Amino acid sequence: MLQFSKKIFLLFACLFILFVLSLTETLGQAGKPITLRYADSLWGHNEASGLVRQFLGNVKFEQGNVTVTCNRAIQYMSANRVVLDGNVVIVQEDLILKAPHIDYDGNTGIADATGGVQIKDNNMFLVADFGKYSTKTRIADFSKKVRIEDDSVIIFSNAIQYHRLTRNSFAFGNVAVKGKYSNVILTGDTVINIPTARFTQSYGKPVLFQIDSTTTTYPNWDSVGNNSLIPREEVRIKYDTLSISADTMEAQRENGETYLFKGKVELFKKGASAKSNNAQYEKTQDIIILPGEPVVWMDSTQLHADSIVISVPQNRISNIHAFRNALTASKTDTSYKDRIDQLIGNEIQIFFQNDSINSIAGYGNAKSLYFGNGTDENSEKGAARNSSDTIFIYFENGEPNIIKWTGGVEGEYFPEIIYERNPKDFYLPTFRWSENKPKKKIINETRR
């Protein structure tokens, strides 16, 4: 989606530059063919600063393929300044710029459009409160309530700056890039786009939102006369949002679509949340890579490892694969906060079904610790600590139901009376637990 934002940044800036350059060539440079097509009245007078010419009523200028119309134009000859007022419209072929007021200073090379700026070209439309262009630095600035729209995206920000010489774009303050036909929204305080490198960077609390919805039909009934009922269908829409936030975000579009998140990464998705030092979202491959000792939370279960890969085909979590120093820890018995079930291994995979854990597998030097809660006649309040090459745990109704150990199985059992005073003495060697669970990010409606 960000490749569309690059196109829009480049397009609107070029349009504004073309208009202003045409206007400044027409009104600010001597020797150019300027034609006054019409004005209800025209007169000149001298002021202390020099000669001033005024054009009033239905003013129309032409120069080449550029047409300028307005209600009033004032030209300050000695100051090399032109002021256009009232329904200013500049047209060049299919391009249209509108503003209530445009002030051009030929000495500084700066043109100011105030009171609301509109640019339209076929399927592109830009609105801002203010617009400014410097013919010397070749930098265009739009500020306050900037909104750009084409057939693919809508971009909102407090300000946008475009550098003509490098074609780099900078959007500042409450930036939101929203796809019209896509489910991705990017927000941040600053978004920088470098089109020659096909690179975009966002910083200042950037968040990527991917919004998905599911539609479910429920049977219902409508009452009619004589206390009778007629069947009808009720449609309910549920929204599931993936959000990834970080200190900085980078998008690379050379091969596929890759998002890089750096510093204090937080991820939230229905059924799971995560924290990591860094993250990489390969959108075309439907995978999220979390290096740097990440932690993933799934209800009462945590997953720790050196690195974790989350697979999200069709925008739903299908499995989570943890590599090196992998550990899962689950608080299944809320009556005893220190009785935490554990599984460690060189690798751990968690498989999901309908957004819930279906099974867990630990591979390579796998070890498990499980505390019995004695809630039924087949279970005891003892702790089992086992090791094997591979351990499989199958879930039912969100709780571990069957555990299988395969290859070099060894184990030991501890009655409750042995560990009840301090269950932590029996924890697995690489156990860790984090209470610092990330919170769900909310899209700021003022950015949309």
N, C-alpha and C positions, 0 to 999 in steps of 0.2 A: 504494500500500500504506500510506503514511503517514497517509492519511485514516482508515484503520481504527485506527491507533495513537491518533489523536486521540480517536476514539470510545471506545476502551478507557480511556484516561486519565480522561476525563470520567465514564465510567460507574462505574468502581470507586471513584473519589473520592466521587461523589454517594452511592453505597451506604453507604460507611463513615460519611459525615457524617450520613446519615439515622439509622443505627443509634445513633451516639454521641449525637446530639441527643435521640433518643427515650429513651436510657438516662439522660442527664443530667436531662431533664425529669422522668423517673420517680423518680430517686433523689436528685437534688440540689436540687430546688426545692420549697419548702413550698407547701401549698395545692393541689397537684395530686392528682387521685384515684389513689392507689396501692393496689393490692390484692395482698396476700400470699395466693396460692392454696394453697401448701403448704410445709411444712418439717418434717422429722422432729423438730427441737427448736428452740426459740427462747428466749433469755434475754438479760438485760441486766445490766450491772454498771458501777460508777463507777471511773474511773481518775483520776489526777492531772489529766489533760487534759479530763476530763468523762465524760459517759455514753457507753457503748459497747453496741450491740446486735449479737448474733450469731445467725445463722440457719444451722443445720447439717442436712445430709442432704436430698437431693431438693428443694432450694429452688426455688420457682417464683414469680415476680412477673408481674403483668400491669398494663398501663396502655394503654387503648385497644386498638389492633391490634398492640401490641408485647408480646412474651412473652420473659422472661428466665429461664433455668434455669441452675443451677450446683450444685456440691456444698456450697459454703459462702459466706456473705456476711457481711461485717462493716461496720457503719455507725458511724462516729465522729461523734457528733452535734455536739459543739462545734467540731470541726475541719472540719465540712461535707465529709467525705470518705467514700467508699464503696469497699470492696475486694471484688471477686468472685473466687473461687478455684475451680479444679477443674472441667473440662469446661464452661466458660462458653459458653452458646449463646443468641444473641439472634435472634429471628425476627420479621420484619415482612412479612406476606403471603408472597411468593415469595422474599424475601431472607433469607439465613442468614449470621450471623457467628459464628465459633468462635474461642475463645482459651482457654488454660489459666488466664490471669490478666488481669484488667482492674482498674486503679486510677484512680478519678476524684477529682480535687481540685476541689471546688465553688468555692473561693476564687480559684484561678488559672484555672479553666475549662479545665483540661487533663486529658484522659483518655488513659491509657497502657495498651496491650495488649502483653504480653510473652510470651515462651516459644513464639511461633508464632501467627500470625494467618491465618485463612482467611475469605474472603468468597465466597459463591456466589449467583448469581442466574440461573436458567435456563442460558443458554449461556455465562455469564461466570464465571471462577474466578480468584481472587487468593490468593497465598500470600506471606507475609513473616514474618521473625522478630519484627519489632517494628512497632507502629502507634501513632501519636499524633495527637490532634486537639485544637486550641485553639478553644473556643467564642467567645473574644474576638477573635482575629485571623482566624478562619475559615480556618485553614491546616491541612491534613492531611499528615502525614509517614509514610511507610513506609520501613523500612530493613532492610538485610542480607538477601540472597538473595530479592529481590523478583521474583516471577514472576506475570504476568497472561496469561490465555488466554481466547479466545473462539472462535467458529467460524471466524474468519478469520486471526488473528495470535496470536503468542506474544511477550511482551516480557519481557526479563530486565534487571535493573539492581541495583546495590548499594543505591540509595535513590531514592524518588520523592516529590516534594512537589506538592501540589495547592492552588491558591489559589481558594477558593470564590467570592469577590467578582468576580474577573476571569475565572475559569474557565481560567486559564493553568496549564500543567503543566510540571514540571521533573524530569527523570530524570538521576541522577548515577552515575558510576562503572561502567565496563564495560557500557554500555548496548548491548543488541542487540534490534532489532525484526525479527522473522522471520515471513514470511507462511506460513501453513499450505498454501495452494494457489497460492502465487506463488514465483517464483525469485529474489526480491530480499531481501537482508538488509542492514540498516543498523546499523553499529556506531559507537561514539564514547564519549568520556568524559562528555559532557553533551548532552542533547537537550531543547530547549525547544519547547513547542507553544502557539501562540496561536490558539485555534479561531475567534475572532471575525474574524480576518484570514485564516483558512485558510492559516496560515503555520507552518512548522516550521524550526527552526534546530538544527544540531548542530555542536559544536566540541570541541577536545581530541582530535586525531587521528581525525577522522571518516572512515569508509570506506564506500562503497556497493558491495556485491557483488551481481552478477547471475549466477546459476549456471545454466548450461544443460547438458544432457546429450544425447548421441546414442547410440543402440543399434545395434550391428552384429552380424549373425548369421554365424558361421563354421561351415563343415562340419567335423565331427570324427568319430571312430570309437571305439566301445567294444568291448573284447575280451570274447568269451564262450568257452564250452568248445570244445575241439578246435581251438584257435588260430584261430577264425573271428572276424570283425569285423561289427558292425552299425553302420549310419550313425546319427548323431545331430547335433543342432545345438547349437552353443555360442554363448551370447549374451554379448557384452562391452559394458560401458557406459563411455563416455569423457566426462569432464567438461570443460567450457570455461567459465571464469569471467571475467567483466568486473569489474574493480575500478577505482574512482575514489576517490582520497584527496585531501585538501586541508587547509588550516588551519581553514576553516569551510565548512559546507554548509548551504544553504537549500532548502527545498521549498515551492513555490507551487502551489496547487491551484484557483485561480479558473477558469482555462480550460485544461483538459488537465492534464498532470502534468509539471512542470518542476523540474529540480534545478540549483541554481547552486553552483559550487565556487569558492572564493576563496583565493588564496595557496598557492603551492607545490603546484600540482595535478600528480598523477601518475596515469597511466592505464595499465592493462595488460589486453590482450585477446589471445587466441591469434592469432599472426601479426603483432602490432603492440604497441608500447608508446609512451607519449608523456609529455612534460612541457610545462607551460604556466603562465602566471601565473594564469589563470582558465579556467573551463570552464562550459559550459551543456549539460545533457543533456535534450533534448526527447524524453521517453520515448514519448509518443503519436505522434511523427513519426519515431522511429527515427533521430535524428541527434544527434551530439555536436559542439558548436561549441567550438573552441579559439582564443580571441583572445590577444593579448599575446606575439607572437614564439614560437610553439610549436615543438617539435621532435618528430617522429615517427620511431621506429625500426622497420624491417621487415627482419629478418635482417641482412644486410650493407649495407642501404640506409638512408639517412637522408633525411628531408624537412624543410625549413625554409621558413617563410613568415611574413608578418605575421599571418595567421589561417588556420585549417584547419578544414574541416568533414568529419567522418567519418560515413558512412552505414552503419547497422547493421540492415538489414531482417532479420527473423527471427533477430535476435541474432548475425548473421554480418557481417563487414566486406565490403561490396560495392564501395565505392570511397572514395577520399580525395581531396578537392578543396582545393588550396592557392591562396590569393589574395595577390597583391602580393609582390614580391621572393621569388618561389618558387624553390627549389633542391632538386634531388635529388643525392645523392652516394653512390657505391657502391664498396666495396672488393672488386672481383671477383678480383684477383690477390693472394693472401696473401703471395707471395714478395717483393712490392715494396709496402711499406706506404704510400708516397707516391704511387703510381700510382692515383689515385682518379678513377673515371669521374664526369662531372658533366653536369647539365642544368639550365638556368635559363630562366625565362620570367615573363611577367606573371602567368600562372596555370599550374598543373600539376595534372593528374588522374592518379591511379593506380587501375587497375582490378584486382580480385581474382577469382580462381576457385579454389575449394577451399582457401581460406585462404592462397593464394600469389599473388604478383604475376603478372598475365597480360599487362598492357601499361601503358605510361606515355605521356602526351601533354603536351607543353609548348606553350602558346599565347601569342602576342604577344611579339615580340622574343626569340624562343627561340634559345638558344645551347647547343652541346654540346661536350664534350671526352671523347674515348674513347681509351684506351691499348690497342693491340693486344698480345696476349701471345704470338703466334707459335706457338701450340700445334698448329695444323694447317697443311696445305699452302696453304690459301687465306688465311691471315692473316699479318700481319707485326708485328714489334715496333716499330711506329711509333705516333704519336699524331695523331689527326684532330680538328681544332677547326673547327666549322661553325656557321653561323647561318642562320636562315630564319624565316618567319612562324610556321610550326608544325613541330614535330618529333614523330614517333611512334616508340616503341620497343616491339617485341614480344618477349616472353620465351618461352623453352622450357627446361623443367627448371630453372627458377629463375635462368637466365642470359639476358642480352640476346642475341637471335638475329637480328632484322632491325631496321634503323633507316631511317626515311623522313623526308626533309626536303622541305617544300612551301612555295612562295612566297618569291621573292627569296633564293634559296640562294647563300651564299658560304661558302668554306671554305679551309683550309690544312692541310698535312700536314708533320709533323716526324719525321724518322728518329730511331731510338732514340739514336744517337750524339750528337744535339743536346741531348736533354732528360735523358739517363740520370743526369747528375751532380746535377741539381736539378729534378725534375719540377714543383715548386711554382711555378717561374717561368712556367709555361704554364697555371696554373689560371685559371678564369673569374673575373671581377672581384668577384662577390658570394659567392665560396666561403666556407663555414664548416663546421665539423665539431665534434661534441660526443661525448666519451667518457662523459658522465655519464648513462648509461642507467638508467632506473628498474628496481627489482626487483619481482618478483611479490609481491603482498600475500597473506597467509595468514589465514584466518578463525581467530580465537582460540576454540578449542573450549570454553574456560571461559565464553564468552559465550553459548553456544547451549543 
